[in-house]
């Protein structure tokens, strides 16, 4: 969405900006995992899901720094 609309789409509210920021942490970690697994997207997602277990995405975003590649 940033490529299409720039940053204005999320500047309308603080909650939108926070939501976006949390999700981007997860996305960046996913790309990092893909790089460490020769671009295997499925493996990266499985590792994140296993780390997350039954917890929510907010928990994952808040603790993703602890997740080692």
Phi and psi restraints in degrees (value plus and minus 20) as a CYANA .aco file:
   2 UNK   PHI     -82.4   -42.4
   2 UNK   PSI     -58.7   -18.7
   3 UNK   PHI     -84.4   -44.4
   3 UNK   PSI     -56.8   -16.8
   4 UNK   PHI    -104.3   -64.3
   4 UNK   PSI     -63.5   -23.5
   5 UNK   PHI    -133.7   -93.7
   5 UNK   PSI     -24.4    15.6
   6 UNK   PHI      53.5    93.5
   6 UNK   PSI    -177.0  -137.0
   7 UNK   PHI    -112.5   -72.5
   7 UNK   PSI     -25.5    14.5
   8 UNK   PHI     -84.2   -44.2
   8 UNK   PSI     -48.6    -8.6
   9 UNK   PHI     -83.1   -43.1
   9 UNK   PSI     -47.5    -7.5
  10 UNK   PHI    -125.9   -85.9
  10 UNK   PSI     -17.1    22.9
  11 UNK   PHI    -107.2   -67.2
  11 UNK   PSI     -20.8    19.2
  12 UNK   PHI     -91.5   -51.5
  12 UNK   PSI     -47.5    -7.5
  13 UNK   PHI    -169.4  -129.4
  13 UNK   PSI     131.9   171.9
  14 UNK   PHI     -84.5   -44.5
  14 UNK   PSI     -56.3   -16.3
  15 UNK   PHI     -86.1   -46.1
  15 UNK   PSI     -56.3   -16.3
  16 UNK   PHI     -83.9   -43.9
  16 UNK   PSI     -62.8   -22.8
  17 UNK   PHI     -84.9   -44.9
  17 UNK   PSI     -61.7   -21.7
  18 UNK   PHI     -86.2   -46.2
  18 UNK   PSI     -62.5   -22.5
  19 UNK   PHI     -79.2   -39.2
  19 UNK   PSI     -67.0   -27.0
  20 UNK   PHI     -81.7   -41.7
  20 UNK   PSI     -64.6   -24.6
  21 UNK   PHI     -81.2   -41.2
  21 UNK   PSI     -63.1   -23.1
  22 UNK   PHI     -82.8   -42.8
  22 UNK   PSI     -64.3   -24.3
  23 UNK   PHI     -87.7   -47.7
  23 UNK   PSI     -55.1   -15.1
  24 UNK   PHI     -86.5   -46.5
  24 UNK   PSI     -52.1   -12.1
  25 UNK   PHI     -80.5   -40.5
  25 UNK   PSI     -62.7   -22.7
  26 UNK   PHI     -87.7   -47.7
  26 UNK   PSI     -63.8   -23.8
  27 UNK   PHI     -82.1   -42.1
  27 UNK   PSI     -65.2   -25.2
  28 UNK   PHI     -82.7   -42.7
  28 UNK   PSI     -60.9   -20.9
  29 UNK   PHI     -84.8   -44.8
  29 UNK   PSI     -57.7   -17.7
  30 UNK   PHI     -80.3   -40.3
  30 UNK   PSI     -64.5   -24.5
  31 UNK   PHI     -84.1   -44.1
  31 UNK   PSI     -59.2   -19.2
  32 UNK   PHI     -81.5   -41.5
  32 UNK   PSI     -63.6   -23.6
  33 UNK   PHI     -85.2   -45.2
  33 UNK   PSI     -59.8   -19.8
  34 UNK   PHI     -80.6   -40.6
  34 UNK   PSI     -62.4   -22.4
  35 UNK   PHI     -81.9   -41.9
  35 UNK   PSI     -57.4   -17.4
  36 UNK   PHI     -98.7   -58.7
  36 UNK   PSI     -31.5     8.5
  37 UNK   PHI    -139.4   -99.4
  37 UNK   PSI      18.0    58.0
  38 UNK   PHI      32.0    72.0
  38 UNK   PSI      20.3    60.3
  39 UNK   PHI      57.8    97.8
  39 UNK   PSI      -5.3    34.7
  40 UNK   PHI    -100.2   -60.2
  40 UNK   PSI      78.4   118.4
  41 UNK   PHI     -83.1   -43.1
  41 UNK   PSI     -61.9   -21.9
  42 UNK   PHI     -81.8   -41.8
  42 UNK   PSI     -62.4   -22.4
  43 UNK   PHI     -84.6   -44.6
  43 UNK   PSI     -60.7   -20.7
  44 UNK   PHI     -81.9   -41.9
  44 UNK   PSI     -64.8   -24.8
  45 UNK   PHI     -85.5   -45.5
  45 UNK   PSI     -62.1   -22.1
  46 UNK   PHI     -82.1   -42.1
  46 UNK   PSI     -60.2   -20.2
  47 UNK   PHI     -85.3   -45.3
  47 UNK   PSI     -62.9   -22.9
  48 UNK   PHI     -84.8   -44.8
  48 UNK   PSI     -62.0   -22.0
  49 UNK   PHI     -84.6   -44.6
  49 UNK   PSI     -59.4   -19.4
  50 UNK   PHI     -85.6   -45.6
  50 UNK   PSI     -62.3   -22.3
  51 UNK   PHI     -83.1   -43.1
  51 UNK   PSI     -61.7   -21.7
  52 UNK   PHI     -88.9   -48.9
  52 UNK   PSI     -55.1   -15.1
  53 UNK   PHI      38.5    78.5
  53 UNK   PSI    -144.2  -104.2
  54 UNK   PHI    -117.7   -77.7
  54 UNK   PSI     -15.6    24.4
  55 UNK   PHI     -99.2   -59.2
  55 UNK   PSI     146.0   186.0
  56 UNK   PHI    -100.9   -60.9
  56 UNK   PSI     149.9   189.9
  57 UNK   PHI     -87.0   -47.0
  57 UNK   PSI     -50.3   -10.3
  58 UNK   PHI     -84.1   -44.1
  58 UNK   PSI     -63.2   -23.2
  59 UNK   PHI     -79.9   -39.9
  59 UNK   PSI     -65.1   -25.1
  60 UNK   PHI     -79.5   -39.5
  60 UNK   PSI     -65.9   -25.9
  61 UNK   PHI     -81.6   -41.6
  61 UNK   PSI     -61.2   -21.2
  62 UNK   PHI     -92.2   -52.2
  62 UNK   PSI     -44.9    -4.9
  63 UNK   PHI    -135.1   -95.1
  63 UNK   PSI     -13.0    27.0
  64 UNK   PHI     -84.0   -44.0
  64 UNK   PSI     -44.1    -4.1
  65 UNK   PHI     -83.2   -43.2
  65 UNK   PSI     -47.7    -7.7
  66 UNK   PHI     -96.5   -56.5
  66 UNK   PSI     -36.6     3.4
  67 UNK   PHI     -97.1   -57.1
  67 UNK   PSI     100.7   140.7
  68 UNK   PHI    -111.5   -71.5
  68 UNK   PSI     121.8   161.8
